[in-house]
Amino acid sequence: MTGRLRAAYRRLRLGTRLALGLGALALVVFAVVGTALTTYMRDYLSAQLDTQLAQAQIAQSKSIADYGTLTGKKYYSWFYAVYDVSDGTPELRRPEDPADLPQDVDDFTALARAQTTAHTELLRTAHLRGAGAYRLRACEVEPGVVLVSAAPLDDIQDTVSQLITIQVVTFVLALLALVIVGRRMLRRGLQPLSDMAHTAHGIASHDLTESAARLPLRADGPGGGPEVEELRTAFNTMLEHIDASLAVRARAEQRLRRFVADASHELRTPLMSVRGYADLFQYAAANAPEERDRHLARLRAEAARMGVLLDDLLLLARLDAAEAEAPLRPSDTDLTDLVQQAADAFRAAHPDRPLTVRAGSGPLRLHLDAQRIRQVLDNLLTNAAVHTPPGTQVRVEVAVRAGTALVRVADSGPGIPPEDQERVFDRFYRVDKARSRDRGGSGLGLAVARSLVRAHGGTLEVASRPGATVFTVALPVDEAGPGEAPAAAERAEPAALPSPAPPSPGAPVR
């Protein structure tokens, strides 16, 4: 039975449970208050009755002493008994009226005997047979004479009974009103929590696997007080975080799908070429031996291009998992010397594009992976050569500003359209929508460069307009080794974008 009651209580709503708890607490309070009030009233009435008995016995004692009678000094429904106790044994005098004595006078006699021993007034409550509850008082009228008076307690008991009845009725009505009104007030106060619970149920029923990241629900109901407002704010903040996480996941899934599609496309093309040249090589070996070497060379070139693509993909994967595997091998390196080496290699590979290097007079030593930063510089210079017409001016500048080493690779080519500048660092992204490969590259060069720079704790940004494009590599100088030259801090800030030069007709665009 108790278990079923507990189970039923647990199934009640929070507002109902709080109202019942409030009612139980009020019931305890009412019981304590009612008991205290009833006890006080009984004691107060009993004290008044004792005072009335004492005052009446004073007048009755004087009447007995002066006239030997109680005539005119009696109260309705009271009992009186006069005892002679001169020899120590109480002897009851004959009453003036038989109605002055109850049917059983044993309690009167016992109280008179006790008074002779105590020599003071005595009070006692007794239940007289056939009469009910009475308050008895014994006092000495004169030496050897004791008067015992008894006043009924019926009026006190009736008053206390009426008081208890009024209290019970009043407390029950107040308790019912408290539970009913309190339940309604609690339900109204807890309504914002119910709204948030409905919102949470709606979110739970929402398909979080959908691409649309925005959850359509929010806890926007007013009221509830500061605590509920704080909970509502925290709840909505949590939903905003969930929205942000879902948006990030959706973008990551979209990038992953695009990356897989692009990687599949990029790998399929050299594989198809390898397969085609392998078939041509087999045919040439049997029918045209003089063509065999040419087909073999193309076969090797396609295999090499596929190998470069796979190396870039592997490097990007390792950079993405840098916490588990660090692909960098940093050491103290002179960034100025590294830029000069990259510039010399560029001049040798692209003699048709004038290159200017402004790197200062002293070394700039940083703690970095020289091979990877050289790869970044080569990618940026090659990107400038591939996407600009012959004769385009290319410039490399090195400087230090606010604890950051800056390397700028600028060209005066046709520039990058504004809508494509934010995506040039995406993997497999080409500004050339035709995805042609006649100018080289698979769309991974800038993605690899930015990932390598970020792995060093730096940034790679682009700024472009028609006739001027600048890629800026920023590397922290805080990690510089002890051999850093003092002149590094005095290098001038690189100049702004180079002056635009009119592009040649038909010049390619990134």
C-alpha positions in Angstrom: 0.0 0.0 0.0 2.8 2.4 0.9 4.7 1.6 -2.2 1.6 2.3 -4.4 1.1 5.6 -2.6 4.7 6.6 -3.3 4.5 5.6 -6.9 1.3 7.6 -7.3 3.0 10.6 -5.6 6.0 10.4 -8.0 3.6 10.5 -11.0 2.1 13.8 -9.8 3.2 17.0 -11.5 5.6 19.3 -9.7 3.0 22.0 -9.0 0.7 19.4 -7.4 3.5 17.9 -5.3 4.6 21.4 -4.1 1.0 22.3 -3.2 0.6 19.0 -1.3 3.8 19.6 0.5 2.7 23.2 1.3 -0.6 21.8 2.6 1.2 19.3 4.8 3.4 22.0 6.2 0.4 24.2 6.8 -1.4 21.3 8.6 1.5 20.9 11.0 1.6 24.7 11.6 -2.2 24.7 12.2 -2.0 21.7 14.6 0.8 23.4 16.7 -1.1 26.8 16.7 -4.4 25.1 17.6 -2.9 23.0 20.4 -1.2 26.0 21.9 -4.3 28.2 21.7 -6.5 25.5 23.2 -4.1 24.8 26.0 -3.8 28.5 26.8 -7.6 29.0 26.7 -8.2 26.0 29.0 -5.5 27.2 31.5 -6.9 30.7 31.4 -10.5 29.6 32.1 -9.3 27.2 34.8 -7.3 30.1 36.5 -10.4 32.3 36.4 -12.5 29.5 37.9 -9.9 29.0 40.7 -10.0 32.8 41.4 -13.8 32.7 41.5 -13.7 29.7 43.9 -11.3 31.6 46.2 -13.3 34.8 46.2 -16.6 32.9 46.8 -15.0 30.9 49.7 -13.9 34.1 51.4 -17.5 35.4 51.6 -18.8 31.9 52.5 -16.2 31.4 55.3 -17.2 34.8 56.8 -20.9 33.8 56.6 -20.2 30.5 58.3 -18.1 32.1 61.0 -20.6 34.8 61.7 -24.0 33.1 61.2 -23.2 29.4 60.9 -25.0 29.3 57.6 -24.3 29.7 53.8 -27.6 31.2 53.0 -27.3 33.8 50.3 -23.7 32.8 49.5 -24.4 29.9 47.2 -23.9 29.6 43.4 -26.0 27.5 41.0 -24.8 24.0 40.5 -22.0 24.3 43.0 -21.5 21.9 45.9 -20.6 22.8 49.5 -19.4 20.6 52.4 -18.5 21.8 55.9 -16.2 19.5 58.0 -15.3 19.6 61.7 -11.7 18.5 62.0 -10.9 19.5 65.6 -9.8 15.9 66.5 -8.0 15.4 63.1 -10.8 13.3 61.6 -13.1 15.1 59.2 -16.8 14.9 60.2 -19.3 16.2 57.7 -21.9 18.6 59.1 -25.5 18.2 58.1 -26.1 20.3 54.9 -28.5 23.1 55.0 -29.9 21.8 51.7 -29.5 18.1 50.5 -28.7 19.6 47.1 -25.5 21.1 48.5 -23.8 17.7 48.5 -23.2 15.3 45.6 -24.1 11.6 45.8 -20.5 10.7 46.6 -18.6 12.9 49.0 -15.4 10.8 49.2 -13.5 13.3 47.2 -14.7 16.1 49.5 -13.7 14.1 52.6 -10.2 13.2 51.2 -9.6 16.9 50.3 -10.6 18.1 53.8 -8.3 15.6 55.4 -5.4 16.7 53.2 -6.1 20.3 54.1 -5.8 19.6 57.8 -2.4 18.2 57.1 -1.2 20.8 54.7 -2.7 23.8 56.7 -3.2 25.7 53.4 -5.8 26.0 50.7 -5.9 23.0 48.3 -7.3 22.7 44.8 -8.1 19.5 43.0 -10.0 18.4 39.9 -12.3 15.4 40.4 -15.0 13.5 38.5 -18.0 13.3 40.8 -20.3 10.4 40.3 -23.5 11.4 38.7 -22.4 15.0 38.5 -19.4 15.2 36.2 -16.1 17.0 36.4 -15.7 19.6 39.2 -13.0 21.8 40.5 -12.7 21.4 44.3 -11.2 23.9 46.7 -10.7 23.4 50.5 -10.0 26.2 53.0 -10.0 26.7 56.7 -13.1 28.7 57.9 -11.9 28.9 61.5 -9.8 26.6 63.7 -11.3 23.1 63.5 -13.7 23.9 60.6 -12.9 23.3 56.9 -15.1 24.4 53.9 -14.9 22.4 50.7 -16.5 24.0 47.6 -16.8 22.5 44.1 -17.5 24.4 40.9 -18.5 22.5 37.7 -16.1 22.4 34.7 -18.9 22.0 32.2 -18.7 25.6 31.0 -14.9 25.4 30.5 -15.2 22.1 28.7 -18.0 23.4 26.5 -15.9 26.5 25.7 -12.8 24.5 24.8 -14.9 22.0 22.7 -16.4 24.9 20.8 -13.0 26.5 20.3 -11.6 23.2 19.0 -14.5 22.8 16.6 -14.1 26.3 15.3 -10.4 25.8 14.9 -10.8 22.5 13.0 -13.4 23.9 10.7 -11.4 27.1 10.1 -8.1 25.3 9.6 -9.6 22.7 7.2 -11.2 25.5 5.1 -7.9 27.4 5.2 -6.0 24.3 4.3 -8.2 23.5 1.3 -8.0 27.1 0.1 -4.3 27.1 0.5 -3.9 23.9 -1.5 -6.2 24.9 -4.3 -5.1 28.5 -4.6 -1.5 27.5 -4.0 -1.6 24.8 -6.7 -3.0 27.3 -9.2 -0.3 29.9 -8.3 2.4 27.3 -8.5 1.2 26.0 -11.8 1.2 29.6 -13.1 4.6 30.2 -11.7 5.9 26.9 -13.1 4.3 27.5 -16.6 7.6 28.8 -18.0 9.3 25.5 -17.0 6.5 23.6 -18.7 7.1 25.7 -21.8 10.8 24.9 -21.7 9.9 21.2 -21.2 7.7 21.3 -24.4 10.5 23.1 -26.2 12.9 20.4 -25.1 10.5 17.7 -26.3 10.2 19.5 -29.7 14.0 19.6 -30.0 14.2 15.9 -29.1 11.7 15.1 -31.9 13.7 17.3 -34.3 15.9 15.4 -36.8 19.4 16.6 -36.0 20.8 14.7 -38.9 19.3 17.1 -41.4 21.7 19.5 -43.1 19.7 22.5 -41.9 21.6 23.4 -38.7 19.2 26.0 -37.3 16.8 24.6 -34.6 13.4 26.1 -35.0 12.5 26.3 -31.3 13.4 28.7 -28.5 12.1 29.2 -24.9 10.6 32.7 -25.3 7.8 32.7 -22.8 7.8 35.6 -20.3 7.5 35.5 -16.5 8.8 33.1 -13.9 11.0 35.5 -11.9 14.8 36.0 -12.0 15.6 32.3 -11.5 13.4 31.1 -14.3 14.8 33.9 -16.5 18.3 32.8 -15.8 17.3 29.2 -16.7 15.6 30.4 -19.9 18.7 32.4 -20.9 21.0 29.4 -20.2 18.6 27.2 -22.1 18.5 29.5 -25.2 22.3 29.9 -25.0 22.6 26.1 -25.0 20.4 26.0 -28.1 22.6 28.6 -29.8 25.6 26.5 -29.0 23.8 23.5 -30.5 23.0 25.5 -33.6 26.6 26.6 -33.9 27.8 23.0 -33.5 25.3 21.8 -36.1 26.3 24.5 -38.5 29.9 23.6 -38.1 29.1 20.0 -38.6 27.0 20.7 -41.7 29.9 22.8 -43.1 32.4 20.1 -42.3 30.2 17.5 -44.0 29.8 19.7 -47.0 33.5 20.3 -47.2 34.2 16.6 -46.7 31.8 15.7 -49.5 33.3 18.3 -51.8 36.8 17.2 -50.8 36.0 13.5 -51.5 34.4 14.5 -54.8 37.4 16.7 -55.8 39.9 14.2 -54.7 38.2 11.4 -56.6 38.1 13.6 -59.7 41.8 14.7 -59.3 43.0 11.1 -58.8 40.8 9.7 -61.5 42.3 11.9 -64.2 46.0 10.9 -63.7 44.9 7.3 -63.3 43.0 7.4 -66.6 46.0 9.0 -68.2 48.3 6.3 -66.7 46.0 3.6 -68.0 45.8 5.2 -71.5 49.5 5.7 -71.8 50.1 2.2 -70.5 47.8 0.9 -73.3 49.7 3.1 -75.8 53.0 1.9 -74.5 51.9 -1.7 -74.9 50.7 -1.0 -78.5 53.9 0.9 -79.3 56.1 -1.9 -77.9 54.4 -4.3 -80.4 53.9 -2.0 -83.4 55.8 1.2 -83.1 59.0 0.9 -81.0 60.1 4.4 -81.9 57.1 5.8 -79.9 57.7 3.7 -76.9 60.0 6.1 -75.1 57.7 9.0 -75.6 54.7 7.1 -74.1 56.9 5.8 -71.3 57.9 9.4 -70.4 54.3 10.6 -70.4 53.4 7.6 -68.2 56.1 8.5 -65.7 55.0 12.2 -65.8 51.4 11.3 -65.0 52.5 8.9 -62.2 54.7 11.7 -60.8 51.8 14.2 -60.9 49.6 11.7 -59.1 52.4 11.2 -56.5 52.6 14.9 -55.9 48.9 15.1 -55.4 48.9 12.2 -53.0 51.8 13.8 -51.1 49.8 17.0 -50.7 46.8 15.1 -49.5 48.8 13.1 -47.0 50.5 16.3 -45.7 47.1 18.0 -45.3 45.8 15.0 -43.4 48.8 15.0 -41.1 48.4 18.8 -40.5 44.7 18.2 -39.7 45.7 15.6 -37.2 48.6 17.6 -35.8 47.7 16.7 -32.2 48.3 13.0 -32.9 51.2 13.4 -35.3 53.5 16.5 -35.7 54.7 16.8 -39.3 57.1 19.6 -38.6 60.8 19.5 -37.7 61.6 23.0 -36.5 65.1 24.4 -36.0 66.8 27.8 -35.8 66.6 29.1 -39.4 67.4 32.4 -41.1 64.2 33.5 -42.8 66.0 36.0 -44.9 68.3 33.4 -46.3 65.3 31.1 -46.9 63.6 33.9 -49.0 66.7 34.4 -51.0 67.0 30.7 -51.8 63.3 30.6 -52.9 63.9 33.8 -55.0 67.0 32.2 -56.7 65.0 29.1 -57.6 62.2 31.2 -59.0 64.5 33.2 -61.2 66.0 30.0 -62.5 62.6 28.5 -63.3 60.9 31.6 -64.6 63.4 33.9 -66.2 60.6 35.7 -68.1 59.2 37.3 -64.8 61.3 40.0 -63.1 61.6 39.4 -59.4 62.6 42.0 -56.8 63.6 40.9 -53.2 63.6 43.4 -50.3 64.8 41.4 -47.2 66.9 43.9 -45.2 70.6 43.7 -44.5 70.7 41.4 -41.4 69.6 37.8 -40.7 66.2 37.1 -39.3 66.4 33.9 -37.3 63.2 32.0 -36.3 62.4 28.6 -34.9 60.6 26.9 -37.8 60.7 24.0 -40.2 62.9 25.4 -43.0 61.8 22.8 -45.5 58.1 23.5 -45.0 58.4 27.3 -45.0 60.5 27.0 -48.2 57.6 24.9 -49.6 55.2 27.7 -48.7 57.4 30.3 -50.4 57.8 28.2 -53.5 54.0 27.6 -53.7 53.3 31.4 -53.5 56.0 32.3 -56.1 54.9 29.5 -58.4 51.3 30.7 -58.0 52.3 34.2 -59.0 54.1 32.8 -62.1 51.3 30.4 -63.2 48.5 32.9 -62.9 50.1 36.0 -64.5 51.2 36.7 -68.0 54.9 36.7 -69.0 56.8 39.9 -68.0 54.7 40.5 -64.8 56.6 42.1 -62.0 56.9 39.9 -58.9 58.2 41.3 -55.5 59.1 39.6 -52.2 59.5 41.7 -49.0 60.5 40.7 -45.5 59.9 42.8 -42.4 59.2 42.6 -38.6 56.3 44.4 -37.0 54.9 44.1 -33.5 56.7 40.8 -32.8 55.6 39.2 -36.1 57.8 38.4 -39.1 56.0 39.3 -42.3 56.8 37.9 -45.8 54.8 39.4 -48.7 54.7 38.0 -52.2 53.2 40.5 -54.5 52.6 40.5 -58.3 51.1 43.0 -60.7 48.9 40.4 -62.5 45.2 40.6 -63.3 44.2 39.9 -59.7 41.6 37.7 -58.0 37.9 38.4 -58.3 36.5 39.6 -54.9 33.9 36.7 -54.7 36.8 34.2 -55.0 39.3 35.7 -52.6 37.7 34.0 -49.5 37.9 30.6 -51.2 41.3 30.5 -52.8 42.6 28.6 -49.8 40.0 25.9 -50.0 41.2 22.5 -51.1 40.8 21.8 -54.9 39.3 25.2 -55.4 40.3 27.0 -58.6 39.2 30.5 -59.7 39.4 29.1 -63.2 35.9 27.4 -63.4 37.0 25.3 -66.3 39.3 23.4 -64.0 42.0 23.3 -66.7 45.4 22.0 -65.8 47.3 23.7 -68.6 48.7 26.2 -66.1 49.6 23.5 -63.6 48.4 22.7 -60.1 45.5 20.7 -58.6 44.1 23.4 -56.3 46.0 22.2 -53.2 48.9 24.5 -53.3 47.4 27.4 -51.3 45.6 25.1 -49.0 48.8 23.3 -48.2 50.6 26.7 -47.7 48.0 28.0 -45.3 48.0 24.8 -43.3 51.8 24.8 -43.0 51.8 28.4 -41.9 49.1 27.8 -39.3 51.0 24.8 -38.0 53.8 27.3 -37.3 51.4 29.5 -35.3 51.2 32.1 -38.1 48.7 33.3 -40.7 48.5 33.5 -44.5 46.2 36.2 -46.0 45.5 37.5 -49.4 44.6 41.0 -50.7 43.9 41.6 -54.3 42.5 44.0 -56.8 43.0 44.3 -60.6 46.7 44.8 -61.2 47.9 44.0 -57.7 47.8 40.8 -55.6 49.6 40.3 -52.3 49.9 37.1 -50.2 51.1 37.9 -46.7 52.8 35.3 -44.5 52.9 36.2 -40.8 55.1 34.1 -38.4 55.6 34.8 -34.7 59.0 36.1 -33.7 58.4 35.0 -30.0 59.7 31.6 -30.9 63.0 33.0 -32.4 66.2 31.3 -31.4 69.0 32.9 -29.5 70.8 33.8 -32.7 68.3 36.4 -33.9 69.9 39.5 -35.1 69.0 42.8 -33.4 68.5 44.3 -36.9 65.3 42.3 -37.3 63.3 44.5 -35.0 64.4 47.6 -37.1 63.1 46.3 -40.4 60.7 48.6 -42.1 57.1 47.6 -42.5 56.4 46.3 -46.1 54.9 48.6 -48.5 51.3 48.5 -49.5 49.9 46.8 -52.6 52.0 47.5 -55.7 50.8 49.9 -58.2 48.4 48.3 -60.6 49.7 47.5 -64.0 47.4 47.0 -67.0 47.1 43.2 -67.7 47.9 41.8 -71.0 45.0 40.9 -73.3 43.9 37.3 -72.6 45.9 37.1 -69.3 44.8 34.2 -67.2 42.9 34.7 -63.9 43.4 32.6 -60.8 
